[in-house]
Amino acid sequence: MTQKFVIHPEEEKLIEAAINLGNWIICQPDITEDQKIIIQEVQAAFRKLPEATFGLNACYEFRANNVEIDNWNGKEPVPEGEERLWSAGYYQGQDANGRLVAVIEIFNIFHPLPRGYYEEFAGEEMELSIYKISYDASTANSKQEYQITEWQRARINDWITDTQNPQKFQRDGINFSIEVDKWYPASRL
């Protein structure tokens, strides 16, 4: 059984940016040899697209949160600031029908605080979430098709721009951290 992903041209740029983010993380002084290997495994899976890779559950990401928010005890008043994260990951699991699938997930989180009701927050949303599941290439009806909207294109471009120069987020008042994780396959998605 051969599985593939549907990758749109806009997503090709995003995947290349995710590979480049991995290159940047690998060059950071606190990254261990084991973490470098994990990043390289994810990058290899990204480079192989649209073909699916199995046996990999890993991600790499960086965070840039205001110190006040990271130190916040969860009580009122809510401090002003931002929680931000950029992540690139590759996983495997089983879909709802028990079929083994591969998953690409590239996303960012942007939470300005204090956050009011969703209606107040609308229009400020800057988050991107690309979540793709592989499909059996011999079964055309399981192929995932969708159109990328202008809003998604803009968020893809934001992700690419932000990850080209992560060190711009390393400044006073910001807790900047890098995480690299690998784990055993999940039994279900």
N, C-alpha and C positions, 0 to 999 in steps of 0.2 A: 504494500500500500504506500503510495507516494502522496505526501501532503504538501500543500503550498499555501501561501498567503496571497491575498489580493493587495498589491502595493500600488498606490496612486503616485503620480509624479511628485506631488507636493510632499508626500510621505517619504519619498526617496531622499529629499533634502534633509528631512527631519532625522532619518536613520543615519545619514552621513554625519550630521551634527552630533548625534548620540555617540557615534564611533569617535569623533573628535573630542568630545567631553571625556570619554574613557582615556584617550591619549593624554589629556591634561591631568587627569587624576593620577595616572600612572607616574607622572613626573613630580608629584608632590612629595616632599621629604619624609612625611610620616607614613607613607603607604608601604606595607610589608610586601615581601615577595609573594606570599600566598594571595594577598589582595590583587596584586598585579596579574597573577594567573587567572583569577576569577574574572577580572575585567577583560582580559584577552579572550577568554572563552565566550563571554557575551558578545564581544566585538566579532569574533569568528562566526557566531550564529547570525548576527546582523549582516555580515558580508555575504553570507550564503543565500540570503533572501532572493527570490521568493520561496526557495526550498525550505522546508521545516527542519529543525534540529530537535532531537529528543535527548533526554537524559540531563537536561540543564535547567536549574532553578536558581537564578542569580540576578542581582541588580547592583547598580552603583548610582550614587546620588550625592548631591550636596544641599546643605541647608544654610539659610541666612536669616536668622531671627533676631529681632530686637532683644537686647539683654533683659529689659523690663518684662517682656512677655515670657521669656524662658524662666524668669524668676517669679512670675506671678503665681499666687497661691490659689487662684480660682475664685476669690471673693471680690465683691464690689469695693471700690471702683475698678473697672477694667482699664488697664494701662493702654496708652496709645502706641501703636507700632504695627509691625508686620511679621507674620510667619510666612516664610517662603521655602520652597523645596523644588528641586528639579531631579527627575529620576528616569533611568532607562533600565528596563528589565526584560528577561526572557525566561519563560516558564513552561512546564508541561503539566498536564492533568487530564482528567476525564470530563467530557461534556455531560449534559443531562442524560444522554442516551448511553453513557458508559464508554464512549469511544475515546481513545487516547488522542489528545490534540496538543499542539504547541501554541503558546501565547506570547505576543509582543505587547509590552506596555511601556509607553513613553508618556510622561505627564509632568505637570508642575502643579504646585499648590500655592495659592496667594490668598492669605487671610489678613486683610487690614483690620485692626482692632481699635476701639471697640466696634463690634459689628452689630448693626441694628437688625431690623426685620429684613427679610429677603427683598422686599419691594424697595427698601431704602438702598440696598446694596446693588440692585440691578443696574447695569450700565458700567459698573466698576469691575465686573468679572473679567479676570485675566487668566483663568486657568485653562490648561489644555489637557485633554485625556485621549490618547490614542490607544485603544485596546483592540487587538486583532487576534482572532482564533484561526488556526490553520483548518483547511478542509481537504477532504479526499479529492485529489485531482481527477479521479475517474468518475466522480459523482457531481455533475454540473449543478444540480438543484441545491446542493449544500454550500455552494459558493456564496460568500458574503459580498454583496454589492451595495454601495451607497455613494452618494455624491458628497464631495467636500464643499462646504459652504464658504462664503467670503469671510465669515466670522472665524471659522476654523483655520483658514489660510492665514489670517492675521495672527491668531494664537500660535500657529506653527512658526511663523516668522519671529514672533516674540521669543519663543523657546530657543530658536536658533541664535538669535542675537544675544540673549542672556547667557547662553552656555558657551559662546565664543570667548568670553572674557569673565570667567567666574570670579577672578580676584577683585573685580570692581565692587563685589559685595563684601569684601574683607575690609572693614573700616571700624572706627571707634563706635561703640554702642551696639555692635552686631556680634552675635555668637555665630561663627562660621564653622561648619563641620562637614566632613566627608564620611560617607558610609558605604561599605562594600560588603554584601551579604551573599551567601550561598546556602541552600538548604536542600533537604530531600524532597522528591516529588510529592505534590499534594495528591490525595486520592480523588478529589472532586474539585471542580472549579465553582 
